Amino acid sequence: MTITKVWAVYFSATGTTKKIAEHIAKTAAEGLGADFGVLDFTLPGGREKPLRFGPGELVVFGTPVYAGRVPNVLLKYLNTMEGGGALAVPVVLYGNRDYDDALVELRDILEKGGLHTIAAAAFVGEHSFSYTLAKGRPDDADMETAAAFAGQIVEKIKSGGAPGPAPVGVKGTPAPYRGYYQPRDSEGNPVDIRKVKPVTKPRCINCLLCAQVCPMGSVSFEDVREVVGICIKCGACIKKCPVGAKVFEDAAFLYHKRELEEGLQRRAEPELFK
C-alpha cells in the first residue's frame, strides 16, 4: 500500500498528546516519503466538522486518558468520524497511573469509524492534575521510543505487513469496557470530583488566556472567574496561566491529587503494539 499523507490527529489540552502524536506522524511521514498534516480538535472550533480520511492516508490518532478511558466528552464527536479505509495508529497518553481500557476503546472507535488500525501505543505524559507526577514527560527517552515506533510502522507498511485482516491487538478489556477509575477518600470511600471547578486568585491579570485554551469553552470571556460549563480537569487553564492564578481548592480533589503523587512515583514506560 502506498501512503501519500500522514496525519497527526489529537485532543491535547496541555500539549503532551500533541508532542507524541506529531512526533510519530512526522517521523513516519519522512520514512514513507509522504506529506504530513495536523488536525487538532482540542478546542471547540476544532470539533465543528467531522474528521474525514480516505485511502492512501495514515492517521496517528492521539487522546489523553481520563479515569482509564477515552474522555467521555469526546465520544459523541468521535462517533461522527468517517475513516474511508485509511490506516490508523491509536495512541493514548496517561499520567503515570494506568491507561486501563483507553487504548482498546480508542482502537474500537477508530475501527467503527472506518479506519483500519495497524499499530498502537500508550505513552506517559505529565499528569494534568500535577507538576510532579510524570514531571516533564514525554521526555527525551520517550521521544526516542516514539521515533523508533514510527520506524517500525514504516517498515510494516513498506514490507506489506499492513493492513492485516484484523485490528491491532492491544492490552485492555474488550467491550463492554471496565468502568471509569473512581477516586477515593482517606477511608477508601468513593468520591465524585466531576463537578469540581478551578477558582481564580486575586493575582489574575485578566489576560483571558484561560478562556482561550479551555477545551470545553467553559471559562467565561466576560469574567474568567466564572466557569459556565463543565470542567474536565484537563489542566489547561492552570498550567498555561502566566501568573498561576487558576487553582483547585476542593478538599477531595486535593486529597486525590496528593494520593496519586505519593503513590505513583515509579517511572511507567511506554507500551507498544504492532
N, C-alpha and C positions, 0 to 999 in steps of 0.2 A: 504494500500500500504506500502511495506517495502522499506525504503530508506537506501541504503548501502554507499552512498557517498554524501557529501555536498560540493559544490564548492563556493568559493568566486571569482567572475569574475568581473574585473573592469578596467576602464581607470581612472587614478588618478595622475595628474601631480604634485600636491603639497601635496598629502597624505591624504586629508580629506575623499574622497570617499573610499579609501583603508581602512581607520580606521573603518568606519561604516560597510562596506561590510564584512570585515574579522570578525568583532565582531559578527555580526548577524549570519554569516555562522558557525563560530566556536562554538558559543553557541548552535545553532540548532543541529550541529553535535553531540555535547555532549549529548543533550537531546534525540536524536534519536539513540544513540549508533552507529553512522556511522563514516566512515572515513572523514577526512577534507582535502581539497586541494585548491590551489590558481592558478588562471590563470590571469596574469596581462598583459593586452595588451596596456599599456601606451606607451611604446617605439616602434619604427618601427619594431624592431625584433620580438616583441610580436604579430605582426599582419601579419606575413608571412604565417601562416597556419590558415585555418578556424577553428572556435570554433565548437567542436563536443561533443554532450552529448548523453545520452541514458536512457532507462528505469531504475528505481531504483536510479536516481540521482536527487538531489535538487540543483538548481543553484540560488545563491543570486547574482544578476547582477546589478552592480553599474556604473553610469556615472554621471559626473557633468552636471549642467545646464548652457548652453551658450545662452544668449539672449532669455531665456524662452523655449528653445528646447534642444533636444539631439544634441550634437555637430555635425554639418553637415559634418565635415571632417571624421567622423566615419561611416557614413551611408553606404557607399559602402562596407566597411569591414563587418559591422554587417549584411548586407543582404546576406553574404555568410554562415551564421551560420546554422548548422544542429542540431536541438534540439532533435530529436529522441524520442520525447514523454516525455522528462524529465520535472519535475516540476520546476517552476521558481518564483522568487520574484524580480520584478524590484524595484530598489532603486535609487533615484536621490538626489544629493547634490546641494543646491543652496546657494548663498551668501547673504541671508537675504532680498533680494528684493521679488522674487516670482519664482515659478517654472513653471507657465503658463501651457503650454501643453507638457512639457517634460516627465512627468510621463505617461500620456496616450500614447504618442508617443513611449516611450520605451516599454511599455506593448504590444503595437501592433507589434513592431519589433520582440519581443520575440515570440509572438503567430504566426506570419507569418513564423518565423524560425523553428517552430515545437516544441516549448516548451509550457507548459500549466501553466499560471500564477494563483497562489492561494492566493497571498497576495502582497502588495506593500507599499512603503513608500517614503516620501520626508523628508529629513533631512537637517539641516543647517550646512554649513562649512564656515570657514573664506574665504571671497571673494578673488578671485585670484588677483584682482587689488590692494588690500588694506591690511594693517596690523591692521586696526581699525574696519572695517566693519565685524561684527560677529567674533571679535577677539577671538582666541583660541578655536573656535568651529570646530568640535564637542567636547563639554566639558563633565564633569562627569555626568551631568544631561542627556545629550544626549545619553551617553553610557548606562546609566541605562534604558532609554527608549528603546534603541536598544536591550538590553538583554531581556527586558520584551516582546518586539515584537517577538523576536526569540522564546521565550517560548510559545507564542500564536500560532505561526506557528507549533511548535512541537505538541501542543495539537490538533490542527486542523487535522494534518496528522494522529496522533495516534487514534483519535476518529472516523476516517473515513469520516471526512468532506472535505477531499481533495483527489483527484481532484474533483471539482464540474463540472457541464456541461458547465459552461460559464467562460470566463476570469474574473479575479477580477475587480470589479468596482472601478474606480479611478476618481479623480477630473480632469477636463480639457475638452477641446472641441474635440469631435471625428473628425477624418479626414473628410474633409481637415482641418488641424490644422491652428491655427492663425499664422500670420507672425512672424518673429523674432523681438524681442524687439529692438526698434530704439532709440539710444541716441540722445539727442537734445542739442543745444547750449543755451546760456543765454537768447536768444529771442524766444526760442521754435522751432527753425528750426531744422529739422533732420540733423545729421552729420554722416559721414561714417568713422569709425575708423578701418575698416578691413585691410587697408594697412599700418597701423601704426606699427612700429617695435622698439624694445628697442635699446638704444645706450649704448656704453661701455665707462666708465670713465677711466681716466689715471691710477687710482689706481688698475686696473686689474692686477692680478699676473699670468695670463695665465695658470691657473690650469686645464683648459679645462672642468671643471665640467658643465658649461652651455651647451657646445656641447653634453656632455654625457646625460644630462637629458631632452633635448628638444624632446618632443613627435613627432614632425614633422621632426626631423633630419635637421632642418633649420639653426642651428648655425654651422659655418664652423670650422672644427678642425684645418685647416691651419691658419686661422685668425679669432678668436672668435668675432672680431668686425664686421664681415660680417654675415648678416642674408640672406642666399642664397635661402631660400624657404619661405613659408607662415608662419606668426606668428599668432597663435590663441589666444594670450593674456592669456595663461594659468597660467603665473606667475612662472613657474618652474625655469627659468634661473635667475629671480630676487630674489625669496625667498630662493633659495639654494646657491646663490653666497656667499662665505665665507667673502668677503670684501665689499659687497654692490656695486659692480662695474656696474651692469646692472640696467638701469632705463629707464622709459618712459619720454620723454620731449615734446611730441606733445601737443599743447595747447588745442585742442578739447578733446583729451583723458583725460588730467588732469582736465578739467572742469567737464567732465562726472564722473570721479572718485570722485571729491570733492562733486558733487551733490548727489551721492549715499551715501557717508559717512555722509553728513549733514542731509539728508532726511530720512535715514533708520536706525535710532538709536534704534528703538524699538526692543525687542527680539522676533524674529519669532520662532515658535515652530514646532517640527516635526509633520507631519500628517501621520497617519497610516490607511491602508485599508486592510481589511481581511474578 
